[in-house]
Amino acid sequence: MKKLLLVCGALLALEASPLSHLFEALKKRPVTQVDERLVHIMKLQKQKVSDRFYPQISLFGSFEHYNSATNLRPVPPTEANALLKSHEPLPFAQNIARVGISASMPVYIQELFDLQKKMEYLLQSTRLKKELGIYKNEAIVVGSYADLGYMQRLQEALEATHRSLQKSYEDLVIKVQSGRAAPVALDKIASAMDSVELKMQDIAQRRAGLVAKIEGLTGIEVRNYQPISQKSPIKKERIFALLPLEAKLQAQKADLKAAKDRFVPKVLLEAKWSENYAQKDVVFKKDVHRGYGDVALKVVLPLSKTNFTDIELERTKLLQQKSLVAKTRMELQAQAKALEEQLRINAKKVAIAKQKVKRQQELLRYAKTAFEVGRLTEEEYLRYEDSLLSARADLAKALADKWRLLAQLAFIYGNDLERIVE
C-alpha cells in the first residue's frame, strides 16, 4: 500500500510539473547527446597534442638490394684492416636485410605548449556550446509549450463562442417558427458558427504541429497543457551566449602565438638501433651480421617563407574573430535590452487584455438581451460575439508571449529554464 501511494505521489508530481519532465527528457535525447559527443571528440583532439610530448617509437624491417656492394654499417679503415688480417668477413654486400627500432621525442618545442593552450580553449568553447545548446532547446520547448497554451485558450474561447451562438440559434429558431423573425437570420447565425468551427480546425492543425515539435526534441507527446508559472527570477550576471565565441577568440590568439613560435629552435632527441644481415660479403663470401645504433640530440631551426604566411593568416583570423565577437556582443546586448522592454510592455498588455475580456463579456451579455427583444440586428449582435472572441485571443497571445520572451532572455543570459519555470 505504501509503495502504491509513493507511485501515485510521483505520478501526481509529474503531472504537476510537465515542463520539468520535458526538460529531463530533453537531456537524454540525441539532440543533446550529439553535443556531448562533440565535447568528447575535442577532448581526444587535446589529448593528441599532449601525446606529442611522449616518445614516438617505431619498429622497422627491410630487405635492400644494391647494384654494387654496400656497407651494413660504417667501417673505419683500422677495423677493416683488422678484419682482413683475421680473415673475418667485411660488412659489405649487395643484399642486406635490416630489423630495428627507432625512437624520437621532443626535449623542447615551444609550439606544442601554445597548441595545448589552444586546445584547452577550444574544449572550453565546445563545453560552453553544449551548455548553450541545452538552454536553446529548453527555450524552444518552453516557447512551443506556451504556444500550446495559446492554442488551448483559443480553443476554449472558440468553444465558448460556439456555445453562445448555438444558444442564440436555438432561441432564434423559436422566433422564426412563430413568425417573429425572418428565416435569413438563422443563416447568418449558422454562417458565424461555421466560421468558428473552421477556426477550431485550424487551431487543431497548429496544435498538432506544436506537439510534433516538442516530441521531436524530447520524445514526449504532450497531451494536456497546464499553465506555466515562474518560480525564480532570471540571473543577468553575464551574456552567456557570448562565452563560446570569447573562448574561441582565446584559442585563435594561441594559434597566432604557435605560428610565431615555429621560429623558436626545436630540441629533439632521436635514437635508432638495427640488426643488419647480409649474405656473401664482398671479400670472403661469408654471411655477415652486424648491429648498429646511434643517439642524437638535434637542434632544428625552421626557416620557411610558409611560416611567415602562416603568421599573417592567423593574424587575419584573429582580427576576424575579434570582429565577430564585437558584432555578436552588440547584437546580444541590443536583443536582451529589447526583450526586457517587451516583457515590461507585455505585463501591461496582459492586464489590459484581462480587463477587456471582462468588459466584452458584460457587453455581450447586454447585447444578447437586446438581440432577444429585437433591439439589435443579427449583424450587430455577431459583432459583440467577435469582439469577445478577439479579446480572449489577445489575452491568450499575450500570456504565451510572456513565456516566449522570458525563455529567449534566459537563453541569452545562460539561465537554466528548469530552475525558472514550472
C-alpha positions in Angstrom: 0.0 0.0 0.0 2.8 2.3 0.9 4.5 1.6 -2.5 1.3 2.3 -4.3 1.0 5.7 -2.5 4.5 6.6 -3.4 3.9 5.7 -7.1 0.7 7.8 -7.1 2.5 10.7 -5.5 5.2 10.5 -8.1 2.7 10.5 -10.9 0.9 13.5 -9.4 4.2 15.3 -9.1 4.9 14.6 -12.7 1.5 15.9 -13.7 2.0 19.0 -11.6 5.2 19.9 -13.4 5.1 18.8 -17.0 7.9 21.2 -18.0 10.3 19.6 -15.6 9.5 16.2 -17.2 10.2 17.7 -20.7 13.5 19.3 -19.5 14.6 16.0 -18.1 13.8 14.1 -21.2 15.5 16.7 -23.4 18.9 16.0 -21.7 18.6 12.3 -22.7 17.7 12.9 -26.3 20.0 12.7 -29.4 19.9 16.4 -29.8 21.8 16.8 -26.5 23.9 13.7 -26.9 25.3 15.0 -30.2 26.8 17.9 -28.3 28.2 15.5 -25.7 30.0 13.6 -28.4 31.5 16.8 -29.8 32.9 17.5 -26.3 34.4 14.0 -26.2 35.9 14.5 -29.7 37.5 17.8 -28.6 39.0 16.0 -25.5 40.6 13.5 -27.8 41.9 16.3 -30.0 43.5 17.9 -27.0 45.0 14.5 -26.0 46.5 14.2 -29.4 48.5 17.4 -28.8 49.6 16.2 -25.4 50.7 12.8 -26.8 53.3 14.6 -29.0 55.3 15.2 -25.8 55.8 11.5 -25.4 58.4 9.4 -27.2 57.4 8.1 -30.7 58.7 4.5 -31.2 58.7 2.6 -34.4 59.7 -0.9 -35.4 61.1 -1.4 -38.9 62.3 -4.1 -41.2 63.6 -4.0 -44.7 65.3 -6.0 -47.5 67.6 -4.0 -49.7 69.4 -4.8 -53.0 72.2 -2.7 -54.4 73.9 -2.8 -57.8 77.3 -2.7 -56.0 78.5 -3.9 -52.6 77.3 -1.6 -49.8 78.2 -1.5 -46.1 75.9 -2.8 -43.5 77.3 -0.1 -41.3 80.2 2.4 -41.5 83.6 0.6 -41.1 86.7 2.7 -40.3 90.0 1.7 -42.0 91.6 0.3 -38.8 88.7 -2.1 -38.2 88.7 -3.1 -41.9 92.4 -3.9 -41.8 91.9 -5.9 -38.6 89.1 -7.9 -40.1 91.1 -8.7 -43.2 94.1 -9.9 -41.2 91.9 -12.2 -39.2 90.0 -13.4 -42.3 86.8 -12.1 -40.9 84.1 -11.0 -43.5 83.8 -7.4 -44.2 80.3 -5.9 -43.7 79.8 -5.2 -47.4 77.2 -6.9 -49.6 74.7 -6.4 -52.4 71.7 -7.9 -50.5 71.1 -6.6 -47.0 68.3 -7.3 -44.5 67.6 -4.9 -41.6 65.5 -5.2 -38.5 65.4 -2.5 -35.8 63.8 0.1 -33.7 63.8 3.9 -33.8 62.6 6.4 -31.3 62.3 10.2 -31.0 60.9 12.6 -28.5 60.8 16.4 -28.1 63.0 17.9 -25.5 61.7 21.4 -26.1 59.2 22.6 -28.7 57.6 25.9 -27.7 54.9 25.5 -30.4 53.4 22.4 -28.6 52.8 24.5 -25.4 50.9 27.0 -27.5 48.8 24.3 -29.2 48.0 22.8 -25.7 46.5 26.2 -24.7 44.6 26.4 -28.0 43.0 23.0 -27.5 42.1 23.9 -23.9 40.3 27.0 -25.1 38.6 25.1 -27.9 37.5 22.4 -25.4 36.1 25.1 -23.1 34.3 26.6 -26.1 32.8 23.3 -27.0 31.6 22.7 -23.5 30.0 26.1 -23.4 28.3 25.4 -26.8 26.9 22.2 -25.3 25.5 24.1 -22.3 24.2 26.8 -24.5 22.6 24.2 -26.8 20.7 22.9 -23.8 19.5 26.3 -22.9 18.5 27.0 -26.5 16.5 23.8 -26.7 14.9 24.5 -23.4 13.8 27.9 -24.7 12.3 26.2 -27.8 10.4 23.7 -25.6 9.1 26.5 -23.3 8.1 28.6 -26.3 6.3 25.7 -28.0 4.7 24.7 -24.8 3.5 28.3 -24.3 2.1 28.3 -27.8 0.2 25.1 -26.9 -1.3 27.1 -24.1 -2.2 29.8 -26.6 -3.9 27.2 -28.8 -5.8 25.8 -25.9 -7.1 29.1 -24.7 -8.1 30.0 -28.3 -9.9 26.6 -28.5 -11.7 27.3 -25.2 -12.7 30.8 -26.4 -13.9 29.4 -29.7 -15.9 26.7 -27.9 -17.5 29.3 -25.6 -18.4 31.4 -28.7 -19.8 28.4 -30.4 -21.9 27.6 -27.4 -23.2 31.1 -27.2 -24.0 31.2 -30.9 -25.7 27.8 -30.6 -27.9 29.1 -27.8 -28.8 32.2 -29.8 -29.6 30.0 -32.8 -31.9 27.8 -30.8 -33.7 30.8 -29.4 -34.0 32.3 -32.9 -35.5 29.1 -34.2 -38.5 29.6 -32.0 -38.9 33.2 -33.2 -38.7 32.1 -36.8 -41.3 29.4 -36.2 -43.6 31.9 -34.6 -43.1 34.4 -37.4 -41.3 37.0 -35.2 -38.0 36.7 -37.2 -37.1 36.1 -40.8 -35.5 32.7 -41.7 -32.5 34.5 -43.1 -31.5 35.4 -39.6 -30.8 31.7 -38.9 -28.5 31.6 -41.9 -26.5 34.5 -40.5 -26.0 32.8 -37.1 -25.3 29.4 -38.8 -22.7 31.0 -41.0 -21.0 32.6 -37.9 -21.0 29.1 -36.3 -19.4 27.6 -39.4 -16.6 30.2 -39.3 -16.0 29.4 -35.6 -15.7 25.7 -36.5 -13.3 26.4 -39.3 -11.1 28.3 -36.8 -11.3 25.4 -34.4 -10.0 23.0 -37.1 -7.2 25.5 -37.9 -6.3 25.5 -34.2 -6.2 21.7 -34.1 -3.8 21.7 -37.1 -1.5 24.2 -35.5 -1.6 22.3 -32.2 -0.6 19.1 -33.9 2.4 20.9 -35.3 3.5 22.1 -31.9 3.1 18.7 -30.3 5.3 17.2 -33.0 7.9 19.9 -32.5 8.1 19.2 -28.8 8.1 15.4 -29.3 11.0 15.8 -31.8 13.1 17.4 -29.1 12.0 15.4 -26.0 10.4 12.2 -27.3 7.3 13.0 -25.3 3.9 13.6 -26.8 2.2 16.4 -24.8 -1.5 15.6 -24.5 -2.6 18.2 -22.0 -1.4 21.7 -21.2 -1.0 23.1 -17.7 -0.4 26.8 -17.0 3.2 27.8 -16.7 4.4 29.7 -13.6 7.7 31.4 -12.7 9.4 30.1 -9.6 12.7 32.0 -9.8 13.9 35.3 -11.5 16.4 35.4 -14.4 20.0 36.0 -13.3 21.6 38.7 -15.5 25.2 38.4 -14.5 26.7 38.0 -18.0 25.8 37.4 -21.6 26.4 33.7 -21.6 25.6 33.3 -25.3 28.8 35.2 -26.0 31.1 33.0 -23.9 31.8 30.3 -26.6 32.9 32.9 -29.1 35.2 34.5 -26.5 36.8 31.2 -25.7 37.3 30.6 -29.4 38.9 34.0 -29.6 41.5 33.0 -26.9 42.1 29.8 -28.9 42.8 32.0 -32.0 45.3 34.0 -30.0 47.1 30.8 -29.0 47.1 29.8 -32.7 48.8 33.0 -33.7 51.4 32.6 -30.9 52.0 29.0 -32.1 52.7 30.3 -35.6 55.2 32.8 -34.3 56.9 30.2 -32.1 57.6 27.9 -35.1 60.7 30.1 -35.4 61.9 29.1 -31.9 64.6 26.4 -32.2 63.3 22.9 -31.5 65.3 20.4 -29.5 64.8 16.8 -30.4 66.2 13.5 -29.0 66.5 10.7 -31.6 67.8 7.2 -31.3 67.9 4.1 -33.6 69.2 0.6 -33.4 69.2 -2.0 -36.2 70.4 -5.6 -36.7 71.8 -5.9 -40.2 72.2 -9.2 -42.1 73.9 -9.9 -45.4 74.8 -13.0 -47.4 78.2 -13.4 -49.0 80.3 -10.4 -48.1 82.4 -8.8 -50.9 85.8 -10.4 -49.9 85.3 -13.8 -48.3 81.8 -14.6 -49.5 80.7 -15.3 -45.9 77.4 -14.3 -44.2 77.7 -11.1 -42.1 75.7 -9.9 -39.1 76.3 -6.6 -37.5 74.4 -4.4 -35.0 74.4 -0.6 -35.5 72.8 2.2 -33.5 73.0 5.9 -32.7 71.7 8.6 -30.4 71.4 12.2 -31.4 70.4 15.4 -29.7 69.2 17.8 -32.5 68.5 21.5 -32.6 66.3 22.4 -35.5 65.5 25.9 -36.7 62.9 26.0 -39.5 63.4 28.8 -41.9 60.5 28.9 -44.4 58.5 31.5 -46.2 55.4 29.5 -45.4 55.8 30.2 -41.7 55.6 34.0 -42.4 52.4 33.4 -44.4 51.0 31.3 -41.6 51.6 34.2 -39.2 49.7 36.6 -41.4 46.9 34.1 -41.9 46.5 33.5 -38.2 46.6 37.2 -37.5 43.9 37.8 -40.0 41.8 35.0 -38.5 42.3 36.6 -35.1 41.0 40.0 -36.4 38.1 38.3 -37.9 37.2 36.5 -34.7 37.5 39.8 -32.7 35.1 41.5 -35.1 32.7 38.6 -34.8 32.8 38.8 -31.0 32.3 42.5 -31.1 29.4 42.2 -33.6 27.7 39.4 -31.6 28.1 41.3 -28.3 26.4 44.4 -29.7 23.6 42.3 -31.2 23.0 40.3 -28.0 23.1 43.4 -25.8 20.5 45.0 -28.0 18.4 41.9 -28.1 18.5 41.5 -24.4 17.5 45.1 -23.9 14.6 44.8 -26.4 13.4 41.6 -24.7 13.4 43.2 -21.3 11.4 46.2 -22.7 9.0 43.8 -24.4 8.4 41.9 -21.1 7.5 45.2 -19.4 5.1 46.0 -22.2 3.7 42.5 -22.1 2.8 42.8 -18.4 0.7 45.8 -19.2 -0.8 44.1 -22.2 -1.9 41.1 -20.1 -3.5 43.4 -17.5 -5.3 45.4 -20.2 -6.4 42.2 -22.1 -7.9 40.7 -18.9 -9.9 43.9 -18.3 -11.0 44.0 -21.9 -12.3 40.4 -21.7 -14.4 41.2 -18.6 -15.8 44.3 -20.3 -16.6 42.4 -23.5 -18.3 39.7 -21.5 -20.6 42.3 -20.0 -21.2 43.9 -23.3 -22.1 40.6 -24.9 -24.5 39.8 -22.1 -26.3 43.1 -22.7 -26.2 42.5 -26.5 -27.8 39.1 -26.2 -30.6 40.6 -24.2 -31.1 43.4 -26.7 -31.0 40.9 -29.5 -33.6 38.7 -27.9 -36.0 41.6 -27.6 -35.3 42.8 -31.1 -33.3 46.0 -30.3 -30.2 44.7 -32.1 -29.9 43.2 -35.6 -28.1 39.9 -36.2 -25.0 41.7 -37.6 -24.8 44.0 -34.6 -25.1 41.0 -32.2 -22.5 39.0 -34.1 -20.0 41.9 -33.8 -20.2 41.6 -30.0 -19.5 37.9 -30.2 -16.5 38.6 -32.5 -15.3 41.3 -30.1 -15.3 38.9 -27.1 -13.5 36.2 -29.1 -10.9 38.7 -30.3 -10.4 39.9 -26.7 -9.9 36.3 -25.5 -7.4 35.7 -28.4 -5.5 38.8 -27.5 -5.2 37.7 -23.8 -4.1 34.2 -24.8 -1.5 35.6 -27.1 -0.2 38.0 -24.5 0.1 35.2 -22.0 2.0 33.0 -24.5 4.3 35.9 -25.5 5.4 36.4 -21.9 6.9 32.9 -21.6 8.4 33.0 -25.1 10.1 36.3 -24.3 11.2 35.1 -20.9 12.7 31.9 -22.5 14.7 33.9 -25.1 16.0 36.2 -22.4 17.0 33.2 -20.2 18.9 31.7 -23.2 20.9 34.9 -23.8 21.9 35.2 -20.1 22.6 31.4 -19.8 19.9 30.6 -17.3 18.6 27.0 -16.9 14.9 27.3 -17.5 14.3 24.2 -15.4 15.2 26.5 -12.4 13.0 29.3 -13.6 9.7 27.9 -14.7 7.4 25.0 -13.9 
